[in-house]
Amino acid sequence: MSLATAIEVPAQPYPFELRTAHCALLIIDMQRDFLEPGGFGEMLGNDVSQLRRTIAPNRALLAAWRKAGLLAIHTREGHRPDLSDLPQSKKVRGRSQTCIGDAGPMGRILIRGEPGQDIIPELYPLANEPVIDKPGKGAFYATDLQLILQQHGITQLVVTGVTTEVCVNSTVREANDRGYECLVPEDCVGSYFPQFQTMGLQMIQAQGGIFGWVGHSSHLIGAISAG
Ligand code: C5J
């Protein structure tokens, strides 16, 4: 397989023309506090099994991606320990008893360096894979993600992770506005809310792919493993 050749990957609303030399896998916020039983997400009353079903497909996709020698990037939502990058509006949103920065079940909630803020062991980044610490929902906001993508000549993104309607959707929209073509494998993204999973994916592919494409990891793995 020539890295410059486009491979047609089945997707909605029409096939995605994958150019592996210019495509990065961007795994959004597969963090312990969102996915693990006993974490912040579960503490808020969410059903983490809705997110945990994405672990196995992400593992398989990441393994194939690494085997093909392609660029994988990971993100983590979180804030500085002194909370200097946490807007008050985000801190108090939800009127919860426990806020970002407070002591949680796995250390201070969504604070960089705390166990709960880190990526789950099943998908832990390799030393050569960039990890983007982001204070917002979108991965481009207040990060060096775009610079890293430019340095690698990336024009396409396969976006996976959690949650479909929040950080995945925000990132795909940000990427689309910056000219990146985004493919979202539906089995590799998850929401605590089944209806948001469905609608979050429909929003991406609606109106001729207004923000991007929706596919399945099996087709992507087939495409990158073919060469
Ligand atoms: C993410 C969130 N990662 N739902 N965060 O989607 O607050």
Residues whose N, C-alpha, C, O or C-beta is under 5 A from the ligand:
A	BS01	C5J	D29 V162 T163 V166 C167
